[in-house]
Amino acid sequence: MPPIPNISPIIVSALPILNSLNANTLLKLLKKIMDGLHAQGISVVSYACDGTEVERGVQRKFLKELTERQEYQITNP
C-alpha cells in the first residue's frame, strides 16, 4: 500500500512459507487467501512480498490470471 500520511496500512494476512515451495504452490495459497477475503467483502488494494524469485513468479502468474483490474491514484494531501 502506498504510504499515506497519518494512515497505517492494515495487514490482513501473513503467511510463513518454506524455501521448498514453488510459484505454483504459492499461487494456490494466494488464491485461497484472496477468495476468503473476497467472500468476506474485503477488497484487496495492495499485495506485497519480499521479492524472491519465487514470489516474483507468483506475482507474474497472479496478474496474468486476473479477470478484473482497477488502478487508483492517491493524491498526497
N, CA, C and O of each residue as an XYZ file, in Angstrom:
308
protein
N       0.851     -1.170      0.000
C       0.000      0.000      0.000
C       0.893      1.227      0.000
O       1.890      1.268      0.720
N       0.550      2.214     -0.789
C       1.377      3.421     -0.801
C       1.287      4.134      0.535
O       0.232      4.129      1.169
N       2.372      4.743      0.969
C       2.321      5.459      2.241
C       1.404      6.678      2.150
O       1.513      7.490      1.231
N       0.518      6.785      3.102
C      -0.399      7.919      3.185
C      -0.190      8.543      4.553
O      -0.246      7.839      5.561
N       0.049      9.843      4.613
C       0.304     10.475      5.907
C      -0.811     10.207      6.913
O      -1.992     10.341      6.595
N      -0.425      9.828      8.124
C      -1.321      9.613      9.259
C      -2.273      8.424      9.101
O      -3.221      8.296      9.876
N      -2.043      7.563      8.127
C      -2.891      6.384      7.948
C      -1.986      5.159      7.868
O      -1.117      5.070      7.002
N      -2.203      4.218      8.783
C      -1.407      2.994      8.793
C      -2.086      1.932      7.947
O      -3.308      1.790      7.993
N      -1.305      1.182      7.173
C      -1.913      0.072      6.423
C      -2.334     -1.027      7.387
O      -1.754     -1.173      8.463
N      -3.329     -1.788      7.005
C      -3.802     -2.909      7.812
C      -3.322     -4.190      7.143
O      -3.680     -4.476      6.001
N      -2.516     -4.952      7.857
C      -2.059     -6.236      7.332
C      -3.113     -7.267      7.690
O      -3.339     -7.565      8.862
N      -3.758     -7.810      6.658
C      -4.859     -8.739      6.870
C      -4.362    -10.176      6.927
O      -4.912    -10.998      7.660
N      -3.340    -10.474      6.170
C      -2.873    -11.847      6.122
C      -1.361    -11.878      5.959
O      -0.789    -11.121      5.175
N      -0.732    -12.755      6.703
C       0.703    -13.009      6.554
C       0.869    -14.520      6.544
O       0.208    -15.234      7.298
N       1.739    -14.988      5.701
C       1.875    -16.425      5.530
C       3.343    -16.826      5.568
O       4.106    -16.454      4.676
N       3.754    -17.583      6.592
C       5.134    -18.081      6.584
C       5.259    -19.180      5.527
O       4.390    -20.046      5.421
N       6.325    -19.142      4.758
C       6.470    -20.125      3.685
C       7.814    -20.844      3.793
O       8.789    -20.305      4.315
N       7.835    -22.051      3.296
C       9.056    -22.846      3.265
C       9.870    -22.503      2.027
O       9.309    -22.107      1.005
N      11.167    -22.650      2.108
C      12.027    -22.391      0.954
C      11.755    -23.363     -0.186
O      12.069    -23.070     -1.340
N      11.174    -24.515      0.128
C      10.956    -25.540     -0.891
C       9.701    -25.312     -1.734
O       9.490    -26.033     -2.709
N       8.875    -24.345     -1.393
C       7.647    -24.108     -2.159
C       7.981    -23.439     -3.485
O       8.886    -22.608     -3.570
N       7.235    -23.817     -4.517
C       7.433    -23.195     -5.825
C       6.320    -22.185     -6.099
O       5.386    -22.050     -5.309
N       6.428    -21.481     -7.223
C       5.477    -20.414     -7.551
C       4.055    -20.945     -7.706
O       3.108    -20.282     -7.282
N       3.883    -22.113     -8.299
C       2.536    -22.655     -8.492
C       1.862    -22.980     -7.162
O       0.671    -22.720     -6.990
N       2.617    -23.547     -6.221
C       2.066    -23.871     -4.903
C       1.707    -22.595     -4.151
O       0.649    -22.509     -3.527
N       2.592    -21.607     -4.214
C       2.307    -20.336     -3.532
C       1.127    -19.613     -4.172
O       0.353    -18.954     -3.477
N       0.985    -19.731     -5.485
C      -0.147    -19.108     -6.164
C      -1.458    -19.707     -5.673
O      -2.433    -18.982     -5.477
N      -1.493    -21.017     -5.474
C      -2.702    -21.666     -4.940
C      -3.038    -21.124     -3.550
O      -4.204    -20.875     -3.244
N      -2.023    -20.944     -2.717
C      -2.245    -20.388     -1.377
C      -2.738    -18.945     -1.453
O      -3.641    -18.552     -0.714
N      -2.144    -18.165     -2.345
C      -2.557    -16.772     -2.515
C      -4.014    -16.691     -2.961
O      -4.777    -15.871     -2.452
N      -4.397    -17.536     -3.906
C      -5.782    -17.546     -4.387
C      -6.745    -17.897     -3.264
O      -7.827    -17.319     -3.165
N      -6.352    -18.846     -2.418
C      -7.200    -19.241     -1.288
C      -7.409    -18.061     -0.337
O      -8.522    -17.824      0.134
N      -6.344    -17.333     -0.063
C      -6.444    -16.148      0.798
C      -7.324    -15.087      0.145
O      -8.209    -14.527      0.793
N      -7.085    -14.810     -1.135
C      -7.863    -13.784     -1.845
C      -9.338    -14.165     -1.925
O     -10.209    -13.314     -1.745
N      -9.621    -15.426     -2.191
C     -11.016    -15.884     -2.245
C     -11.695    -15.712     -0.892
O     -12.853    -15.299     -0.825
N     -10.978    -16.027      0.189
C     -11.535    -15.865      1.530
C     -11.818    -14.409      1.862
O     -12.855    -14.092      2.444
N     -10.905    -13.531      1.494
C     -11.120    -12.098      1.727
C     -12.310    -11.597      0.913
O     -13.154    -10.859      1.423
N     -12.371    -12.000     -0.351
C     -13.475    -11.583     -1.220
C     -14.818    -12.076     -0.673
O     -15.814    -11.353     -0.714
N     -14.838    -13.302     -0.165
C     -16.077    -13.870      0.397
C     -16.565    -13.065      1.599
O     -17.761    -13.040      1.893
N     -15.635    -12.408      2.291
C     -15.996    -11.584      3.447
C     -16.253    -10.123      3.064
O     -16.479     -9.282      3.934
N     -16.217     -9.826      1.766
C     -16.475     -8.463      1.306
C     -15.297     -7.527      1.478
O     -15.471     -6.309      1.515
N     -14.096     -8.084      1.582
C     -12.898     -7.261      1.761
C     -12.217     -7.093      0.408
O     -11.859     -8.076     -0.240
N     -12.042     -5.856     -0.009
C     -11.367     -5.565     -1.271
C      -9.874     -5.423     -1.015
O      -9.454     -4.655     -0.149
N      -9.090     -6.156     -1.759
C      -7.637     -6.081     -1.624
C      -7.137     -4.977     -2.538
O      -7.420     -4.982     -3.736
N      -6.398     -4.035     -1.981
C      -5.891     -2.921     -2.778
C      -4.383     -2.975     -2.946
O      -3.807     -2.189     -3.698
N      -3.745     -3.902     -2.244
C      -2.293     -3.987     -2.337
C      -1.845     -5.394     -1.994
O      -2.458     -6.074     -1.171
N      -0.785     -5.815     -2.627
C      -0.193     -7.124     -2.362
C       1.313     -6.919     -2.351
O       1.858     -6.275     -3.247
N       1.980     -7.451     -1.361
C       3.426     -7.238     -1.268
C       4.128     -8.516     -0.842
O       3.547     -9.382     -0.187
N       5.391     -8.609     -1.232
C       6.245     -9.706     -0.791
C       7.666     -9.168     -0.716
O       7.927     -8.024     -1.088
N       8.588    -10.007     -0.230
C       9.955     -9.504     -0.083
C      10.788     -9.608     -1.355
O      11.940     -9.173     -1.372
N      10.237    -10.163     -2.397
C      10.884    -10.067     -3.700
C      11.797    -11.207     -4.108
O      12.652    -11.010     -4.971
N      11.654    -12.400     -3.521
C      12.454    -13.522     -4.004
C      11.976    -13.904     -5.396
O      10.885    -13.509     -5.808
N      12.779    -14.664     -6.120
C      12.417    -15.059     -7.481
C      11.104    -15.828     -7.509
O      10.287    -15.631     -8.409
N      10.896    -16.702     -6.531
C       9.646    -17.465     -6.476
C       8.464    -16.519     -6.281
O       7.438    -16.667     -6.946
N       8.599    -15.556     -5.382
C       7.489    -14.618     -5.133
C       7.237    -13.715     -6.331
O       6.087    -13.371     -6.606
N       8.275    -13.326     -7.042
C       8.062    -12.546     -8.265
C       7.326    -13.402     -9.296
O       6.491    -12.892    -10.043
N       7.634    -14.703     -9.340
C       6.924    -15.610    -10.238
C       5.450    -15.706     -9.886
O       4.597    -15.762    -10.772
N       5.149    -15.726     -8.593
C       3.753    -15.754     -8.146
C       3.047    -14.484     -8.602
O       1.923    -14.547     -9.101
N       3.685    -13.343     -8.439
C       3.071    -12.076     -8.861
C       2.787    -12.082    -10.360
O       1.710    -11.665    -10.785
N       3.736    -12.548    -11.160
C       3.515    -12.592    -12.617
C       2.337    -13.498    -12.966
O       1.479    -13.122    -13.764
N       2.294    -14.686    -12.373
C       1.213    -15.629    -12.651
C      -0.137    -15.076    -12.179
O      -1.150    -15.217    -12.865
N      -0.137    -14.452    -11.012
C      -1.375    -13.898    -10.449
C      -1.922    -12.794    -11.351
O      -3.120    -12.763    -11.631
N      -1.060    -11.892    -11.807
C      -1.510    -10.805    -12.687
C      -2.041    -11.328    -14.012
O      -2.987    -10.764    -14.561
N      -1.450    -12.395    -14.533
C      -1.933    -12.981    -15.791
C      -3.346    -13.539    -15.656
O      -4.116    -13.535    -16.617
N      -3.685    -14.021    -14.456
C      -4.974    -14.670    -14.247
C      -6.094    -13.718    -13.830
O      -7.254    -14.127    -13.767
N      -5.774    -12.472    -13.549
C      -6.811    -11.534    -13.109
C      -7.845    -11.319    -14.204
O      -7.502    -11.168    -15.377
N      -9.108    -11.306    -13.812
C     -10.172    -11.033    -14.777
C     -10.624     -9.578    -14.686
O     -11.205     -9.038    -15.628
N     -10.354     -8.962    -13.560
C     -10.740     -7.561    -13.374
C      -9.611     -6.849    -12.643
O      -9.067     -7.361    -11.665
N      -9.274     -5.683    -13.123
C      -8.194     -4.917    -12.502
C      -8.554     -3.447    -12.548
O      -9.022     -2.940    -13.568
N      -8.331     -2.766    -11.435
C      -8.584     -1.336    -11.369
C      -7.329     -0.649    -10.868
O      -6.641     -1.161     -9.985
N      -7.037      0.494    -11.425
C      -5.897      1.272    -10.962
C      -6.411      2.541    -10.308
O      -7.351      3.175    -10.786
N      -5.774      2.892     -9.206
C      -6.157      4.084     -8.455
C      -4.948      4.983     -8.299
O      -3.811      4.519     -8.226
N      -5.211      6.257     -8.250
C      -4.143      7.209     -7.964
C      -4.560      7.991     -6.730
O      -5.629      8.600     -6.694
N      -3.707      7.965     -5.730
C      -3.998      8.663     -4.472
C      -3.130      9.912     -4.431
O      -1.902      9.830     -4.463
N      -3.769     11.048     -4.361
C      -3.009     12.294     -4.294
C      -2.588     12.563     -2.859
O      -3.310     12.245     -1.914
N      -1.430     13.144     -2.713
C      -0.911     13.462     -1.398
C      -1.600     14.731     -0.880
O      -1.515     15.788     -1.505
N      -2.282     14.618      0.267
C      -2.973     15.796      0.786
C      -1.988     16.832      1.266
O      -2.392     17.895      1.738
